[in-house]
């Protein structure tokens, strides 16, 4: 019986990215010498890579197995009780966990849950060729490649987004990006931490907007597992690497994205993007958008002549509070159909016993029938938008 190493879903997702060559130049687990090279200068095979690509799982049982392994021994990789792949051992070696954490976070210890990051890592790394039984990343890559080839696309733009929730500024960015590209790739971040707005709901909202308000044949949504690999300041560099390997020629991001790591040098503004080497992708850094109560529309802070006291920021955390309270955010912040989708999902069967209330409040065509809860929210929003009484 083969020995087994137990890995969690985050580790499996990272291994899947590398095996699909979406982290190129890294396509395999690094050995000790390669780890030390990347630790010194964040370079691998002449190209930027922010941290060593290692497999160093925690756990007493894993540690015992790692200590017993011999070169060329074949072991199983197990996730949640199921064999997900196998690995042919090349070497095992000790690592410095403090250095490991520092390189993973880019030195930004405030940007990730350090206790959870530390708990999942052991001090012995395993190197060797591995195979996975399934790799969803290959399916996503092939889907995007098919779209690019069918449209003979030359310009492919990538945009990483949580859409938690999808609000009007997101919509504006997506529309403008699609105007200037052949294919728009929405990398929808899929976290492993529990979130108030789960991934499936966010995906449903994004797909609703694409289907109804964009040329959907030119848009591809790709889920990106938001794993420990994207901790701290490494996020932006790895996003660029993943986008490039998916085929993107350009990547867009906001000027206030903390992953940019903006700093001053020689009296000029620089960011982490200036440090990337060998990653051939263009970047577009977009300015902050706000709602101006004088312009009465969404504007860039760089062109609006009115002061900050006229501006309302699109703060996702504030919008989430609306949904936690079961309230509809104003439509100028979140599209009313998306709010209806979200509230009917977050509060299922909320109005199941309120048919009387529904028909007292809403106009009808004289036919009494059960209506989906999304329709209730949409009609309620219409009442908020009356003009002669407000």
C-alpha positions as CSV (number, residue, x, y, z in Angstrom):
1,X,0.0,0.0,0.0
2,X,1.3,3.4,-1.0
3,X,2.1,6.0,1.6
4,X,-0.2,9.1,1.7
5,X,0.3,12.8,2.2
6,X,-2.8,14.7,3.2
7,X,-3.4,18.2,1.6
8,X,-6.3,20.6,1.9
9,X,-8.4,22.0,-1.0
10,X,-6.3,25.2,-1.0
11,X,-3.1,23.2,-1.7
12,X,-4.9,21.2,-4.3
13,X,-6.0,24.3,-6.1
14,X,-2.5,25.7,-6.1
15,X,-1.1,22.4,-7.5
16,X,-3.8,22.5,-10.2
17,X,-2.7,26.0,-11.3
18,X,0.9,24.9,-11.6
19,X,0.1,21.7,-13.4
20,X,-2.0,23.6,-16.0
21,X,1.1,25.9,-16.5
22,X,-0.9,28.9,-15.3
23,X,1.9,29.8,-12.9
24,X,4.6,29.6,-15.6
25,X,7.6,29.9,-15.3
26,X,6.8,27.7,-12.4
27,X,5.3,24.3,-13.4
28,X,6.5,22.0,-10.7
29,X,7.4,21.9,-7.0
30,X,10.7,23.5,-6.2
31,X,13.7,21.8,-4.7
32,X,15.9,23.2,-2.0
33,X,18.3,25.0,-4.3
34,X,15.4,26.6,-6.3
35,X,13.7,27.6,-3.0
36,X,16.9,29.4,-1.8
37,X,17.2,31.2,-5.2
38,X,13.7,32.6,-5.1
39,X,14.1,33.5,-1.4
40,X,17.1,35.6,-2.4
41,X,15.9,37.6,-5.3
42,X,12.3,36.5,-6.2
43,X,13.4,35.2,-9.6
44,X,12.9,31.8,-11.2
45,X,14.4,30.9,-14.5
46,X,15.0,34.6,-15.3
47,X,11.5,35.7,-14.5
48,X,9.8,37.3,-11.5
49,X,8.1,34.9,-9.1
50,X,7.4,36.3,-5.6
51,X,7.7,33.2,-3.4
52,X,9.0,29.6,-3.6
53,X,6.5,27.1,-4.9
54,X,6.5,24.4,-2.2
55,X,4.4,21.7,-0.7
56,X,5.0,21.6,3.0
57,X,1.7,20.3,4.7
58,X,1.3,20.4,8.4
59,X,0.2,17.6,10.7
60,X,1.8,14.9,12.8
61,X,0.9,12.1,10.4
62,X,2.3,14.0,7.4
63,X,5.5,14.8,9.2
64,X,6.1,11.1,10.0
65,X,5.5,10.1,6.4
66,X,7.7,12.9,5.0
67,X,10.6,11.8,7.3
68,X,10.3,8.2,5.9
69,X,10.2,8.9,2.2
70,X,12.9,7.7,-0.2
71,X,13.9,9.1,-3.6
72,X,11.7,7.8,-6.5
73,X,9.0,6.5,-4.0
74,X,5.5,7.0,-5.3
75,X,2.9,8.3,-2.9
76,X,-0.8,9.3,-3.0
77,X,-2.0,12.8,-2.5
78,X,-5.2,12.8,-0.5
79,X,-7.8,15.5,0.0
80,X,-10.8,15.1,2.3
81,X,-10.4,11.3,2.3
82,X,-10.1,10.9,-1.4
83,X,-7.0,10.3,-3.5
84,X,-6.6,13.3,-5.9
85,X,-3.3,12.5,-7.4
86,X,0.2,10.9,-6.9
87,X,3.7,12.2,-6.5
88,X,7.1,10.6,-7.3
89,X,9.5,11.7,-4.6
90,X,12.6,13.6,-5.6
91,X,13.6,15.0,-2.3
92,X,12.5,16.3,1.1
93,X,14.1,19.1,3.0
94,X,13.7,21.3,6.1
95,X,12.5,24.9,5.7
96,X,12.5,28.0,7.8
97,X,8.8,28.7,8.5
98,X,9.5,32.4,9.4
99,X,11.1,32.9,6.0
100,X,8.3,31.0,4.3
101,X,5.6,33.2,5.8
102,X,7.5,36.4,5.0
103,X,7.9,35.4,1.4
104,X,4.3,34.3,1.1
105,X,2.9,37.5,2.4
106,X,5.5,39.8,0.8
107,X,6.3,41.0,4.3
108,X,2.7,42.3,4.7
109,X,1.7,40.4,7.8
110,X,-1.6,42.4,8.2
111,X,-3.0,41.3,4.9
112,X,-3.8,37.7,5.8
113,X,-5.0,35.6,8.6
114,X,-1.6,34.6,9.9
115,X,-2.8,32.0,12.5
116,X,-4.6,30.1,9.8
117,X,-1.6,30.5,7.4
118,X,0.8,29.2,10.0
119,X,-1.4,26.3,11.1
120,X,-1.5,24.8,7.6
121,X,2.2,24.6,7.1
122,X,4.9,22.2,8.3
123,X,8.6,22.6,8.4
124,X,9.4,19.8,5.9
125,X,8.9,20.4,2.1
126,X,8.4,17.7,-0.5
127,X,9.7,18.0,-4.1
128,X,8.9,15.7,-7.0
129,X,6.8,15.3,-10.2
130,X,3.1,14.9,-9.5
131,X,-0.1,14.0,-11.4
132,X,-3.6,15.0,-10.6
133,X,-6.7,12.9,-11.4
134,X,-8.7,16.0,-12.3
135,X,-7.8,19.5,-13.1
136,X,-10.6,22.1,-13.5
137,X,-8.1,24.7,-14.5
138,X,-7.6,22.9,-17.8
139,X,-11.3,23.1,-18.5
140,X,-11.4,26.9,-17.9
141,X,-8.2,27.4,-20.0
142,X,-9.7,25.5,-22.9
143,X,-13.0,27.4,-22.6
144,X,-11.2,30.7,-22.9
145,X,-8.9,29.5,-25.7
146,X,-12.0,28.4,-27.7
147,X,-13.5,31.9,-27.3
148,X,-10.3,33.6,-28.3
149,X,-9.8,31.5,-31.4
150,X,-13.4,31.7,-32.5
151,X,-13.3,35.5,-32.4
152,X,-9.7,35.7,-33.7
153,X,-9.1,37.9,-30.7
154,X,-5.8,39.8,-30.4
155,X,-6.6,42.0,-27.3
156,X,-7.6,40.1,-24.2
157,X,-8.2,42.0,-21.0
158,X,-8.3,40.4,-17.5
159,X,-10.1,41.9,-14.5
160,X,-9.9,40.3,-11.0
161,X,-13.0,40.9,-9.0
162,X,-14.8,39.7,-5.9
163,X,-18.1,41.2,-6.8
164,X,-19.2,41.2,-3.1
165,X,-21.6,42.6,-4.2
166,X,-21.5,43.5,-7.9
167,X,-22.2,47.3,-7.8
168,X,-22.6,50.1,-10.4
169,X,-18.9,51.0,-10.5
170,X,-18.1,47.3,-11.3
171,X,-20.6,47.6,-14.1
172,X,-19.0,50.8,-15.5
173,X,-15.5,49.3,-15.4
174,X,-16.7,46.1,-17.2
175,X,-18.5,48.1,-19.9
176,X,-15.6,50.4,-20.5
177,X,-13.1,47.5,-20.6
178,X,-15.2,45.6,-23.1
179,X,-15.2,48.7,-25.3
180,X,-11.4,48.6,-25.6
181,X,-10.8,44.9,-26.0
182,X,-11.7,41.9,-28.1
183,X,-12.4,39.5,-25.1
184,X,-12.9,40.4,-21.5
185,X,-11.9,37.8,-18.9
186,X,-13.6,38.2,-15.5
187,X,-11.5,36.4,-12.9
188,X,-14.0,35.9,-10.1
189,X,-12.3,35.3,-6.8
190,X,-13.4,32.2,-4.9
191,X,-12.4,32.5,-1.3
192,X,-11.9,29.6,1.1
193,X,-13.1,31.6,4.1
194,X,-16.8,31.7,4.9
195,X,-18.3,34.8,3.4
196,X,-21.7,36.4,3.9
197,X,-22.2,36.5,0.1
198,X,-21.2,33.0,-1.1
199,X,-19.4,32.4,-4.4
200,X,-22.4,30.8,-6.1
201,X,-24.6,33.9,-5.4
202,X,-21.9,36.3,-6.7
203,X,-21.4,34.2,-9.8
204,X,-25.2,34.3,-10.4
205,X,-25.2,38.1,-10.2
206,X,-22.2,38.4,-12.5
207,X,-23.8,36.1,-15.1
208,X,-27.1,38.0,-14.8
209,X,-25.3,41.3,-15.7
210,X,-23.3,39.7,-18.5
211,X,-26.4,38.0,-20.1
212,X,-28.5,41.1,-20.0
213,X,-26.1,44.1,-20.4
214,X,-22.9,43.0,-22.1
215,X,-22.0,41.2,-25.4
216,X,-21.8,37.9,-23.6
217,X,-20.1,36.1,-26.5
218,X,-17.0,38.3,-25.8
219,X,-17.0,37.7,-22.0
220,X,-15.6,34.7,-20.1
221,X,-15.9,34.2,-16.4
222,X,-13.1,32.1,-14.7
223,X,-13.2,31.2,-11.0
224,X,-9.9,31.8,-9.3
225,X,-9.3,30.1,-5.9
226,X,-8.2,32.8,-3.5
227,X,-5.7,30.6,-1.7
228,X,-2.8,31.2,0.7
229,X,-0.6,31.7,-2.3
230,X,-2.2,35.2,-2.8
231,X,-1.4,36.5,0.6
232,X,-0.2,40.1,1.1
233,X,1.7,42.0,-1.6
234,X,2.1,38.8,-3.7
235,X,-1.4,39.0,-4.9
236,X,-0.9,41.5,-7.7
237,X,2.2,39.8,-9.1
238,X,0.6,36.4,-9.1
239,X,-2.6,37.8,-10.7
240,X,-0.5,39.2,-13.5
241,X,1.3,35.8,-14.0
242,X,-2.0,33.9,-14.0
243,X,-3.7,36.4,-16.4
244,X,-0.7,36.3,-18.8
245,X,-0.7,32.5,-18.8
246,X,-4.4,32.4,-19.5
247,X,-3.7,34.5,-22.6
248,X,-4.5,38.0,-21.5
249,X,-2.6,40.9,-23.1
250,X,-3.7,43.4,-20.6
251,X,-4.8,43.5,-17.0
252,X,-6.8,46.3,-15.3
253,X,-6.8,47.3,-11.6
254,X,-7.9,50.2,-9.4
255,X,-5.4,52.8,-8.3
256,X,-6.3,52.1,-4.6
257,X,-5.8,48.4,-4.8
258,X,-3.6,47.6,-1.8
259,X,-1.8,44.9,-3.8
260,X,-0.1,47.6,-5.9
261,X,2.3,48.4,-3.1
262,X,2.7,52.0,-4.2
263,X,5.9,53.7,-3.1
264,X,8.1,56.7,-3.9
265,X,11.6,56.4,-5.4
266,X,13.7,59.0,-7.1
267,X,10.8,61.4,-6.7
268,X,8.5,59.2,-8.8
269,X,5.6,56.9,-7.9
270,X,6.4,53.2,-8.4
271,X,4.4,50.0,-7.6
272,X,5.0,46.3,-7.6
273,X,4.3,46.3,-11.3
274,X,7.6,48.1,-11.9
275,X,9.4,45.2,-10.3
276,X,8.0,42.4,-12.5
277,X,10.5,41.0,-14.9
278,X,9.8,38.7,-17.9
279,X,6.0,39.0,-17.4
280,X,4.9,40.4,-20.8
281,X,1.5,41.9,-20.0
282,X,0.3,45.5,-20.1
283,X,-1.4,47.2,-17.1
284,X,-4.1,49.8,-17.0
285,X,-4.6,51.4,-13.6
286,X,-8.0,53.1,-13.4
287,X,-8.9,56.0,-11.2
288,X,-11.4,55.9,-8.3
289,X,-15.1,56.3,-9.3
290,X,-17.7,57.9,-7.0
291,X,-21.2,59.1,-7.2
292,X,-21.4,62.9,-7.4
293,X,-24.6,64.4,-6.1
294,X,-24.1,67.5,-8.3
295,X,-23.2,65.6,-11.5
296,X,-25.9,63.1,-10.5
297,X,-23.9,60.2,-12.0
298,X,-20.8,58.1,-11.6
299,X,-17.7,60.1,-12.2
300,X,-13.9,59.7,-11.9
301,X,-12.4,61.7,-9.0
302,X,-9.7,62.9,-11.5
303,X,-12.2,64.7,-13.7
304,X,-15.1,65.7,-11.4
305,X,-14.8,69.5,-10.5
306,X,-16.8,69.1,-7.3
307,X,-15.3,68.6,-3.9
308,X,-15.2,65.4,-1.9
309,X,-18.2,66.6,0.1
310,X,-20.3,66.0,-3.0
311,X,-19.0,62.5,-3.5
312,X,-20.3,59.1,-2.3
313,X,-17.9,56.2,-2.4
314,X,-18.8,52.8,-3.5
315,X,-17.9,50.9,-0.4
316,X,-18.7,47.2,-0.7
317,X,-18.7,46.7,3.1
318,X,-21.4,49.3,3.5
319,X,-23.6,47.7,0.8
320,X,-23.2,44.4,2.5
321,X,-24.7,46.0,5.7
322,X,-27.9,46.8,3.6
323,X,-28.2,43.1,2.7
324,X,-27.5,41.9,6.2
325,X,-30.4,44.1,7.4
326,X,-32.6,42.8,4.6
327,X,-32.8,46.2,3.0
328,X,-32.7,47.2,-0.7
329,X,-29.7,49.4,-1.4
330,X,-30.5,52.5,-3.5
331,X,-30.5,51.6,-7.2
332,X,-27.7,54.1,-7.9
333,X,-25.4,51.8,-5.8
334,X,-26.6,48.3,-6.8
335,X,-28.8,47.4,-9.7
336,X,-32.2,46.6,-8.4
337,X,-32.5,43.2,-10.2
338,X,-29.2,42.2,-8.5
339,X,-30.4,43.4,-5.1
340,X,-33.6,41.3,-5.7
341,X,-31.6,38.2,-6.6
342,X,-29.4,38.6,-3.5
343,X,-32.1,39.3,-0.9
344,X,-34.3,36.4,-2.2
345,X,-31.3,34.1,-1.8
346,X,-30.2,35.5,1.6
347,X,-33.7,35.5,3.1
348,X,-35.5,32.5,1.4
349,X,-39.2,32.2,1.8
350,X,-39.3,35.5,3.6
351,X,-42.7,36.5,2.1
352,X,-44.2,33.0,1.8
353,X,-47.0,33.9,4.3
354,X,-47.4,37.5,3.2
355,X,-49.5,37.1,0.1
356,X,-52.1,39.6,1.6
357,X,-49.3,42.1,2.1
358,X,-48.1,41.6,-1.4
359,X,-51.5,42.2,-3.0
360,X,-52.3,45.1,-0.7
361,X,-49.1,46.9,-1.7
362,X,-48.7,45.9,-5.3
363,X,-50.8,46.6,-8.4
364,X,-52.0,43.5,-10.3
365,X,-53.9,42.4,-13.4
366,X,-56.7,40.9,-11.4
367,X,-55.2,37.4,-11.3
368,X,-54.1,36.2,-7.9
369,X,-51.1,33.9,-8.2
370,X,-47.9,33.2,-6.3
371,X,-45.1,35.5,-7.4
372,X,-41.4,34.8,-7.0
373,X,-39.8,36.8,-4.2
374,X,-37.4,38.5,-6.6
375,X,-40.5,40.1,-8.2
376,X,-41.6,41.4,-4.9
377,X,-38.3,43.2,-4.3
378,X,-38.5,44.7,-7.8
379,X,-42.0,46.0,-7.4
380,X,-41.1,47.4,-4.0
381,X,-38.2,49.3,-5.6
382,X,-40.7,50.8,-8.1
383,X,-42.7,52.2,-5.2
384,X,-39.5,53.9,-3.9
385,X,-39.1,55.5,-7.3
386,X,-42.4,57.4,-7.6
387,X,-42.0,60.9,-8.8
388,X,-45.2,62.9,-8.1
389,X,-45.2,62.3,-4.3
390,X,-41.4,62.6,-3.6
